[in-house]
Amino acid sequence: MKKSLIFLLVIFMCGFTSCATRVRAKTPAKVVVVKKRPANYKIVRVKGKRYYFWNGKHYKKTRKGYVIVKV
C-alpha cells in the first residue's frame, strides 16, 4: 500500500512538471514603406547588394515598395 501511494505521488508530480518553456517573440519594429521613390535617388552597391539612396538613408526595394535599411 505504501509503495503504491509513493508510486502514484511520483506519477502525479511528474504530470505537472514540464520541460517546455514559453518563448515570447519580440514585437516587430515599425516599418515604413515608401510606395514611390523620388526623382533625385541614387543607386548604390554595398557589398554587392543594390540599394537606393535618398534623403541620407538607404532603401531596399520590396514588392510593396521601398523600405529603410541599415547598411
C-alpha positions in Angstrom: 0.0 0.0 0.0 2.8 2.4 0.9 4.7 1.6 -2.3 1.7 2.2 -4.5 1.0 5.5 -2.7 4.5 6.7 -3.3 4.3 5.5 -6.9 1.1 7.4 -7.5 2.6 10.5 -5.9 5.6 10.4 -8.2 3.4 10.0 -11.3 1.2 12.8 -10.1 4.2 15.1 -9.6 5.7 14.2 -13.0 2.5 15.2 -14.7 2.8 18.8 -13.5 6.4 19.4 -14.4 7.3 20.1 -18.0 10.5 20.6 -20.0 8.7 23.1 -22.2 9.5 26.7 -21.8 7.5 29.7 -23.0 9.2 31.7 -25.7 7.7 35.1 -26.4 8.5 36.7 -29.8 9.5 40.3 -29.8 7.1 42.7 -31.4 8.2 43.7 -34.9 9.8 47.1 -35.4 7.8 49.8 -37.0 8.5 49.5 -40.8 7.9 52.5 -43.1 7.2 51.6 -46.7 7.6 54.2 -49.4 5.5 53.5 -52.4 7.4 55.6 -55.0 11.0 56.7 -54.9 11.7 60.4 -55.6 13.4 61.7 -58.8 16.7 62.5 -57.0 17.5 58.9 -55.9 20.9 57.2 -56.5 21.6 53.5 -56.9 24.5 52.4 -54.7 26.1 49.0 -54.2 27.2 47.9 -50.8 28.9 44.5 -50.5 27.5 43.5 -53.9 23.9 44.4 -52.9 21.8 47.1 -54.6 20.3 49.9 -52.5 18.6 53.1 -53.3 19.8 56.2 -51.6 18.0 59.5 -50.9 17.5 61.9 -48.0 20.6 60.4 -46.3 19.1 57.0 -46.0 19.4 53.6 -47.8 16.3 51.9 -49.0 15.8 48.3 -50.3 13.2 47.5 -53.0 10.4 45.1 -52.0 7.2 44.0 -53.5 5.2 46.6 -51.5 7.6 49.5 -52.1 10.9 50.7 -50.6 11.9 50.0 -47.0 14.6 51.8 -45.0 17.6 49.5 -44.1 20.8 50.0 -42.1 23.8 49.3 -44.2 
